Amino acid sequence: MTLSLQEVSDRIEIQDLFTRYTRAIDTQDWNLLDSIFTADAHIDYTAAGGIKGAYPEIREWLGKAIASFSYTMHFTGNSTVELDGDTARSRTYCINPMGFTNSDGSTHVFTVYVHYVDRLVRTDFGWRIAERTEEDLFMDGTLPAELEIPQ
């Protein structure tokens, strides 16, 4: 399969988009997150116990949900990307170790393994995710008993 220079560029830009997403989530940089999704994006995190809805609602929810953890580390890789002009579809593996500080000071560690299934669009500002669905593969460990996921 021979790729055009535009297709190579698109794939690199999309991979950079996914990396920016992990940095935005793990550093809780919600302004950076604005450069990942379209303003009207639809996001579904329900497979791993989250919520689904329009990007502004999800952005607000993430601020509350991620603040519950002492650390998160999202690692993305193994993406398949199907380009179609100014749109694309992708499926990306994500490994997400998380730490939660219990009331006794101990740290509860667990890891979530998911796929991100995305619909992407090229905008005047570069590639953005217009739709993301998280598909839960499995969890290593358990959710902390004291964790209260905001709804």
PyMOL CGO cylinders between C-alpha atoms (Angstrom):
from pymol import cmd
from pymol.cgo import CYLINDER

trace = [
    CYLINDER, 0.00, 0.00, 0.00, 1.48, 3.31, -1.07, 0.3, 1, 1, 1, 1, 1, 1,
    CYLINDER, 1.48, 3.31, -1.07, 0.41, 6.39, 0.87, 0.3, 1, 1, 1, 1, 1, 1,
    CYLINDER, 0.41, 6.39, 0.87, 0.37, 9.89, -0.51, 0.3, 1, 1, 1, 1, 1, 1,
    CYLINDER, 0.37, 9.89, -0.51, 2.26, 12.62, 1.29, 0.3, 1, 1, 1, 1, 1, 1,
    CYLINDER, 2.26, 12.62, 1.29, -1.13, 13.97, 2.50, 0.3, 1, 1, 1, 1, 1, 1,
    CYLINDER, -1.13, 13.97, 2.50, -2.11, 10.57, 3.92, 0.3, 1, 1, 1, 1, 1, 1,
    CYLINDER, -2.11, 10.57, 3.92, 1.22, 10.26, 5.75, 0.3, 1, 1, 1, 1, 1, 1,
    CYLINDER, 1.22, 10.26, 5.75, 0.77, 13.77, 7.14, 0.3, 1, 1, 1, 1, 1, 1,
    CYLINDER, 0.77, 13.77, 7.14, -2.83, 13.02, 8.20, 0.3, 1, 1, 1, 1, 1, 1,
    CYLINDER, -2.83, 13.02, 8.20, -1.78, 9.85, 10.02, 0.3, 1, 1, 1, 1, 1, 1,
    CYLINDER, -1.78, 9.85, 10.02, 1.00, 11.64, 11.90, 0.3, 1, 1, 1, 1, 1, 1,
    CYLINDER, 1.00, 11.64, 11.90, -1.36, 14.48, 12.84, 0.3, 1, 1, 1, 1, 1, 1,
    CYLINDER, -1.36, 14.48, 12.84, -3.97, 11.99, 14.09, 0.3, 1, 1, 1, 1, 1, 1,
    CYLINDER, -3.97, 11.99, 14.09, -1.37, 10.14, 16.19, 0.3, 1, 1, 1, 1, 1, 1,
    CYLINDER, -1.37, 10.14, 16.19, -0.27, 13.49, 17.64, 0.3, 1, 1, 1, 1, 1, 1,
    CYLINDER, -0.27, 13.49, 17.64, -3.92, 14.22, 18.44, 0.3, 1, 1, 1, 1, 1, 1,
    CYLINDER, -3.92, 14.22, 18.44, -4.17, 10.98, 20.43, 0.3, 1, 1, 1, 1, 1, 1,
    CYLINDER, -4.17, 10.98, 20.43, -0.96, 11.79, 22.30, 0.3, 1, 1, 1, 1, 1, 1,
    CYLINDER, -0.96, 11.79, 22.30, -2.25, 15.28, 23.11, 0.3, 1, 1, 1, 1, 1, 1,
    CYLINDER, -2.25, 15.28, 23.11, -5.41, 13.66, 24.49, 0.3, 1, 1, 1, 1, 1, 1,
    CYLINDER, -5.41, 13.66, 24.49, -3.41, 11.52, 26.93, 0.3, 1, 1, 1, 1, 1, 1,
    CYLINDER, -3.41, 11.52, 26.93, -1.39, 14.54, 28.07, 0.3, 1, 1, 1, 1, 1, 1,
    CYLINDER, -1.39, 14.54, 28.07, -4.52, 16.67, 28.51, 0.3, 1, 1, 1, 1, 1, 1,
    CYLINDER, -4.52, 16.67, 28.51, -6.26, 14.01, 30.62, 0.3, 1, 1, 1, 1, 1, 1,
    CYLINDER, -6.26, 14.01, 30.62, -3.25, 13.04, 32.73, 0.3, 1, 1, 1, 1, 1, 1,
    CYLINDER, -3.25, 13.04, 32.73, -2.22, 16.65, 33.46, 0.3, 1, 1, 1, 1, 1, 1,
    CYLINDER, -2.22, 16.65, 33.46, -5.85, 17.78, 33.81, 0.3, 1, 1, 1, 1, 1, 1,
    CYLINDER, -5.85, 17.78, 33.81, -5.24, 20.48, 31.20, 0.3, 1, 1, 1, 1, 1, 1,
    CYLINDER, -5.24, 20.48, 31.20, -8.82, 21.09, 30.12, 0.3, 1, 1, 1, 1, 1, 1,
    CYLINDER, -8.82, 21.09, 30.12, -7.82, 23.94, 27.78, 0.3, 1, 1, 1, 1, 1, 1,
    CYLINDER, -7.82, 23.94, 27.78, -5.58, 21.50, 25.91, 0.3, 1, 1, 1, 1, 1, 1,
    CYLINDER, -5.58, 21.50, 25.91, -8.51, 19.09, 25.76, 0.3, 1, 1, 1, 1, 1, 1,
    CYLINDER, -8.51, 19.09, 25.76, -10.38, 21.75, 23.77, 0.3, 1, 1, 1, 1, 1, 1,
    CYLINDER, -10.38, 21.75, 23.77, -7.85, 21.18, 20.97, 0.3, 1, 1, 1, 1, 1, 1,
    CYLINDER, -7.85, 21.18, 20.97, -8.79, 17.48, 20.77, 0.3, 1, 1, 1, 1, 1, 1,
    CYLINDER, -8.79, 17.48, 20.77, -12.56, 17.46, 20.29, 0.3, 1, 1, 1, 1, 1, 1,
    CYLINDER, -12.56, 17.46, 20.29, -14.92, 19.42, 18.08, 0.3, 1, 1, 1, 1, 1, 1,
    CYLINDER, -14.92, 19.42, 18.08, -17.18, 21.74, 20.09, 0.3, 1, 1, 1, 1, 1, 1,
    CYLINDER, -17.18, 21.74, 20.09, -20.17, 19.52, 19.24, 0.3, 1, 1, 1, 1, 1, 1,
    CYLINDER, -20.17, 19.52, 19.24, -18.42, 16.16, 19.72, 0.3, 1, 1, 1, 1, 1, 1,
    CYLINDER, -18.42, 16.16, 19.72, -20.36, 13.26, 21.20, 0.3, 1, 1, 1, 1, 1, 1,
    CYLINDER, -20.36, 13.26, 21.20, -18.41, 11.16, 23.72, 0.3, 1, 1, 1, 1, 1, 1,
    CYLINDER, -18.41, 11.16, 23.72, -19.41, 7.89, 25.38, 0.3, 1, 1, 1, 1, 1, 1,
    CYLINDER, -19.41, 7.89, 25.38, -17.36, 6.73, 28.39, 0.3, 1, 1, 1, 1, 1, 1,
    CYLINDER, -17.36, 6.73, 28.39, -20.13, 4.47, 29.81, 0.3, 1, 1, 1, 1, 1, 1,
    CYLINDER, -20.13, 4.47, 29.81, -18.28, 1.19, 29.15, 0.3, 1, 1, 1, 1, 1, 1,
    CYLINDER, -18.28, 1.19, 29.15, -15.84, 2.02, 31.95, 0.3, 1, 1, 1, 1, 1, 1,
    CYLINDER, -15.84, 2.02, 31.95, -18.42, 3.50, 34.33, 0.3, 1, 1, 1, 1, 1, 1,
    CYLINDER, -18.42, 3.50, 34.33, -18.47, 7.08, 33.03, 0.3, 1, 1, 1, 1, 1, 1,
    CYLINDER, -18.47, 7.08, 33.03, -21.10, 9.12, 31.24, 0.3, 1, 1, 1, 1, 1, 1,
    CYLINDER, -21.10, 9.12, 31.24, -21.98, 9.95, 27.66, 0.3, 1, 1, 1, 1, 1, 1,
    CYLINDER, -21.98, 9.95, 27.66, -23.02, 13.24, 26.12, 0.3, 1, 1, 1, 1, 1, 1,
    CYLINDER, -23.02, 13.24, 26.12, -21.91, 16.38, 24.32, 0.3, 1, 1, 1, 1, 1, 1,
    CYLINDER, -21.91, 16.38, 24.32, -18.31, 17.55, 24.70, 0.3, 1, 1, 1, 1, 1, 1,
    CYLINDER, -18.31, 17.55, 24.70, -19.01, 20.52, 27.05, 0.3, 1, 1, 1, 1, 1, 1,
    CYLINDER, -19.01, 20.52, 27.05, -20.82, 18.20, 29.50, 0.3, 1, 1, 1, 1, 1, 1,
    CYLINDER, -20.82, 18.20, 29.50, -18.07, 15.57, 29.24, 0.3, 1, 1, 1, 1, 1, 1,
    CYLINDER, -18.07, 15.57, 29.24, -15.33, 18.18, 29.75, 0.3, 1, 1, 1, 1, 1, 1,
    CYLINDER, -15.33, 18.18, 29.75, -16.97, 19.34, 32.99, 0.3, 1, 1, 1, 1, 1, 1,
    CYLINDER, -16.97, 19.34, 32.99, -17.50, 15.76, 34.16, 0.3, 1, 1, 1, 1, 1, 1,
    CYLINDER, -17.50, 15.76, 34.16, -13.86, 14.82, 33.44, 0.3, 1, 1, 1, 1, 1, 1,
    CYLINDER, -13.86, 14.82, 33.44, -12.67, 17.65, 35.66, 0.3, 1, 1, 1, 1, 1, 1,
    CYLINDER, -12.67, 17.65, 35.66, -14.58, 16.13, 38.57, 0.3, 1, 1, 1, 1, 1, 1,
    CYLINDER, -14.58, 16.13, 38.57, -13.90, 12.48, 37.77, 0.3, 1, 1, 1, 1, 1, 1,
    CYLINDER, -13.90, 12.48, 37.77, -10.15, 12.72, 37.17, 0.3, 1, 1, 1, 1, 1, 1,
    CYLINDER, -10.15, 12.72, 37.17, -9.67, 14.87, 40.29, 0.3, 1, 1, 1, 1, 1, 1,
    CYLINDER, -9.67, 14.87, 40.29, -10.64, 11.80, 42.35, 0.3, 1, 1, 1, 1, 1, 1,
    CYLINDER, -10.64, 11.80, 42.35, -7.40, 10.02, 41.41, 0.3, 1, 1, 1, 1, 1, 1,
    CYLINDER, -7.40, 10.02, 41.41, -3.91, 10.55, 42.77, 0.3, 1, 1, 1, 1, 1, 1,
    CYLINDER, -3.91, 10.55, 42.77, -2.60, 9.70, 39.29, 0.3, 1, 1, 1, 1, 1, 1,
    CYLINDER, -2.60, 9.70, 39.29, -3.67, 8.51, 35.87, 0.3, 1, 1, 1, 1, 1, 1,
    CYLINDER, -3.67, 8.51, 35.87, -1.41, 7.43, 33.03, 0.3, 1, 1, 1, 1, 1, 1,
    CYLINDER, -1.41, 7.43, 33.03, -3.00, 6.90, 29.62, 0.3, 1, 1, 1, 1, 1, 1,
    CYLINDER, -3.00, 6.90, 29.62, -0.94, 5.02, 27.04, 0.3, 1, 1, 1, 1, 1, 1,
    CYLINDER, -0.94, 5.02, 27.04, -2.34, 4.79, 23.51, 0.3, 1, 1, 1, 1, 1, 1,
    CYLINDER, -2.34, 4.79, 23.51, -1.03, 2.70, 20.65, 0.3, 1, 1, 1, 1, 1, 1,
    CYLINDER, -1.03, 2.70, 20.65, -1.94, 0.19, 17.98, 0.3, 1, 1, 1, 1, 1, 1,
    CYLINDER, -1.94, 0.19, 17.98, -4.26, 2.50, 16.08, 0.3, 1, 1, 1, 1, 1, 1,
    CYLINDER, -4.26, 2.50, 16.08, -6.00, 1.59, 12.88, 0.3, 1, 1, 1, 1, 1, 1,
    CYLINDER, -6.00, 1.59, 12.88, -6.91, 4.68, 10.90, 0.3, 1, 1, 1, 1, 1, 1,
    CYLINDER, -6.91, 4.68, 10.90, -9.15, 4.69, 7.83, 0.3, 1, 1, 1, 1, 1, 1,
    CYLINDER, -9.15, 4.69, 7.83, -8.87, 7.99, 5.98, 0.3, 1, 1, 1, 1, 1, 1,
    CYLINDER, -8.87, 7.99, 5.98, -11.61, 9.27, 3.70, 0.3, 1, 1, 1, 1, 1, 1,
    CYLINDER, -11.61, 9.27, 3.70, -10.70, 12.80, 2.60, 0.3, 1, 1, 1, 1, 1, 1,
    CYLINDER, -10.70, 12.80, 2.60, -11.52, 15.19, 5.45, 0.3, 1, 1, 1, 1, 1, 1,
    CYLINDER, -11.52, 15.19, 5.45, -12.94, 12.45, 7.68, 0.3, 1, 1, 1, 1, 1, 1,
    CYLINDER, -12.94, 12.45, 7.68, -11.46, 9.36, 9.28, 0.3, 1, 1, 1, 1, 1, 1,
    CYLINDER, -11.46, 9.36, 9.28, -12.39, 6.45, 11.50, 0.3, 1, 1, 1, 1, 1, 1,
    CYLINDER, -12.39, 6.45, 11.50, -10.02, 4.93, 14.01, 0.3, 1, 1, 1, 1, 1, 1,
    CYLINDER, -10.02, 4.93, 14.01, -9.77, 2.25, 16.65, 0.3, 1, 1, 1, 1, 1, 1,
    CYLINDER, -9.77, 2.25, 16.65, -7.01, 2.68, 19.25, 0.3, 1, 1, 1, 1, 1, 1,
    CYLINDER, -7.01, 2.68, 19.25, -5.88, 0.56, 22.18, 0.3, 1, 1, 1, 1, 1, 1,
    CYLINDER, -5.88, 0.56, 22.18, -5.51, 2.39, 25.50, 0.3, 1, 1, 1, 1, 1, 1,
    CYLINDER, -5.51, 2.39, 25.50, -3.92, 1.13, 28.70, 0.3, 1, 1, 1, 1, 1, 1,
    CYLINDER, -3.92, 1.13, 28.70, -4.74, 3.28, 31.71, 0.3, 1, 1, 1, 1, 1, 1,
    CYLINDER, -4.74, 3.28, 31.71, -3.16, 2.59, 35.13, 0.3, 1, 1, 1, 1, 1, 1,
    CYLINDER, -3.16, 2.59, 35.13, -4.80, 4.67, 37.85, 0.3, 1, 1, 1, 1, 1, 1,
    CYLINDER, -4.80, 4.67, 37.85, -4.11, 5.33, 41.52, 0.3, 1, 1, 1, 1, 1, 1,
    CYLINDER, -4.11, 5.33, 41.52, -6.63, 6.29, 44.16, 0.3, 1, 1, 1, 1, 1, 1,
    CYLINDER, -6.63, 6.29, 44.16, -5.66, 7.41, 47.66, 0.3, 1, 1, 1, 1, 1, 1,
    CYLINDER, -5.66, 7.41, 47.66, -7.83, 5.69, 50.25, 0.3, 1, 1, 1, 1, 1, 1,
    CYLINDER, -7.83, 5.69, 50.25, -8.88, 7.46, 53.44, 0.3, 1, 1, 1, 1, 1, 1,
    CYLINDER, -8.88, 7.46, 53.44, -6.24, 5.46, 55.39, 0.3, 1, 1, 1, 1, 1, 1,
    CYLINDER, -6.24, 5.46, 55.39, -3.51, 6.91, 53.10, 0.3, 1, 1, 1, 1, 1, 1,
    CYLINDER, -3.51, 6.91, 53.10, -2.91, 3.71, 51.14, 0.3, 1, 1, 1, 1, 1, 1,
    CYLINDER, -2.91, 3.71, 51.14, -3.00, 3.75, 47.34, 0.3, 1, 1, 1, 1, 1, 1,
    CYLINDER, -3.00, 3.75, 47.34, -5.40, 1.53, 45.44, 0.3, 1, 1, 1, 1, 1, 1,
    CYLINDER, -5.40, 1.53, 45.44, -3.98, 0.77, 41.97, 0.3, 1, 1, 1, 1, 1, 1,
    CYLINDER, -3.98, 0.77, 41.97, -5.90, -0.71, 39.05, 0.3, 1, 1, 1, 1, 1, 1,
    CYLINDER, -5.90, -0.71, 39.05, -5.55, -0.67, 35.29, 0.3, 1, 1, 1, 1, 1, 1,
    CYLINDER, -5.55, -0.67, 35.29, -8.24, -0.24, 32.66, 0.3, 1, 1, 1, 1, 1, 1,
    CYLINDER, -8.24, -0.24, 32.66, -7.72, -1.60, 29.14, 0.3, 1, 1, 1, 1, 1, 1,
    CYLINDER, -7.72, -1.60, 29.14, -10.03, -0.11, 26.49, 0.3, 1, 1, 1, 1, 1, 1,
    CYLINDER, -10.03, -0.11, 26.49, -10.44, 0.66, 22.83, 0.3, 1, 1, 1, 1, 1, 1,
    CYLINDER, -10.44, 0.66, 22.83, -11.25, 4.18, 21.70, 0.3, 1, 1, 1, 1, 1, 1,
    CYLINDER, -11.25, 4.18, 21.70, -13.44, 4.07, 18.60, 0.3, 1, 1, 1, 1, 1, 1,
    CYLINDER, -13.44, 4.07, 18.60, -13.38, 7.49, 16.97, 0.3, 1, 1, 1, 1, 1, 1,
    CYLINDER, -13.38, 7.49, 16.97, -14.83, 9.44, 14.10, 0.3, 1, 1, 1, 1, 1, 1,
    CYLINDER, -14.83, 9.44, 14.10, -12.48, 12.29, 13.21, 0.3, 1, 1, 1, 1, 1, 1,
    CYLINDER, -12.48, 12.29, 13.21, -12.82, 15.38, 11.03, 0.3, 1, 1, 1, 1, 1, 1,
    CYLINDER, -12.82, 15.38, 11.03, -10.30, 17.76, 9.54, 0.3, 1, 1, 1, 1, 1, 1,
    CYLINDER, -10.30, 17.76, 9.54, -11.03, 21.32, 10.68, 0.3, 1, 1, 1, 1, 1, 1,
    CYLINDER, -11.03, 21.32, 10.68, -9.40, 24.68, 10.02, 0.3, 1, 1, 1, 1, 1, 1,
    CYLINDER, -9.40, 24.68, 10.02, -7.39, 23.95, 13.20, 0.3, 1, 1, 1, 1, 1, 1,
    CYLINDER, -7.39, 23.95, 13.20, -6.33, 20.40, 12.28, 0.3, 1, 1, 1, 1, 1, 1,
    CYLINDER, -6.33, 20.40, 12.28, -7.81, 16.99, 12.99, 0.3, 1, 1, 1, 1, 1, 1,
    CYLINDER, -7.81, 16.99, 12.99, -10.36, 16.77, 15.80, 0.3, 1, 1, 1, 1, 1, 1,
    CYLINDER, -10.36, 16.77, 15.80, -12.42, 13.95, 17.31, 0.3, 1, 1, 1, 1, 1, 1,
    CYLINDER, -12.42, 13.95, 17.31, -16.11, 14.41, 16.48, 0.3, 1, 1, 1, 1, 1, 1,
    CYLINDER, -16.11, 14.41, 16.48, -17.25, 11.20, 18.15, 0.3, 1, 1, 1, 1, 1, 1,
    CYLINDER, -17.25, 11.20, 18.15, -15.56, 8.89, 20.65, 0.3, 1, 1, 1, 1, 1, 1,
    CYLINDER, -15.56, 8.89, 20.65, -16.88, 5.66, 22.11, 0.3, 1, 1, 1, 1, 1, 1,
    CYLINDER, -16.88, 5.66, 22.11, -14.91, 3.83, 24.74, 0.3, 1, 1, 1, 1, 1, 1,
    CYLINDER, -14.91, 3.83, 24.74, -15.21, 0.06, 24.51, 0.3, 1, 1, 1, 1, 1, 1,
    CYLINDER, -15.21, 0.06, 24.51, -14.19, -1.66, 27.74, 0.3, 1, 1, 1, 1, 1, 1,
    CYLINDER, -14.19, -1.66, 27.74, -11.97, -4.66, 27.21, 0.3, 1, 1, 1, 1, 1, 1,
    CYLINDER, -11.97, -4.66, 27.21, -11.11, -5.55, 30.81, 0.3, 1, 1, 1, 1, 1, 1,
    CYLINDER, -11.11, -5.55, 30.81, -9.79, -4.29, 34.11, 0.3, 1, 1, 1, 1, 1, 1,
    CYLINDER, -9.79, -4.29, 34.11, -6.79, -5.53, 36.07, 0.3, 1, 1, 1, 1, 1, 1,
    CYLINDER, -6.79, -5.53, 36.07, -7.76, -5.10, 39.71, 0.3, 1, 1, 1, 1, 1, 1,
    CYLINDER, -7.76, -5.10, 39.71, -10.95, -3.56, 41.01, 0.3, 1, 1, 1, 1, 1, 1,
    CYLINDER, -10.95, -3.56, 41.01, -12.39, -0.11, 41.41, 0.3, 1, 1, 1, 1, 1, 1,
    CYLINDER, -12.39, -0.11, 41.41, -11.58, 1.36, 44.84, 0.3, 1, 1, 1, 1, 1, 1,
    CYLINDER, -11.58, 1.36, 44.84, -14.38, 0.78, 47.34, 0.3, 1, 1, 1, 1, 1, 1,
    CYLINDER, -14.38, 0.78, 47.34, -14.25, 4.46, 48.38, 0.3, 1, 1, 1, 1, 1, 1,
    CYLINDER, -14.25, 4.46, 48.38, -14.40, 5.80, 44.81, 0.3, 1, 1, 1, 1, 1, 1,
    CYLINDER, -14.40, 5.80, 44.81, -17.50, 7.79, 43.97, 0.3, 1, 1, 1, 1, 1, 1,
    CYLINDER, -17.50, 7.79, 43.97, -17.72, 8.39, 40.22, 0.3, 1, 1, 1, 1, 1, 1,
    CYLINDER, -17.72, 8.39, 40.22, -19.62, 11.61, 39.56, 0.3, 1, 1, 1, 1, 1, 1,
    CYLINDER, -19.62, 11.61, 39.56, -22.65, 11.39, 37.31, 0.3, 1, 1, 1, 1, 1, 1,
]
cmd.load_cgo(trace, "trace")
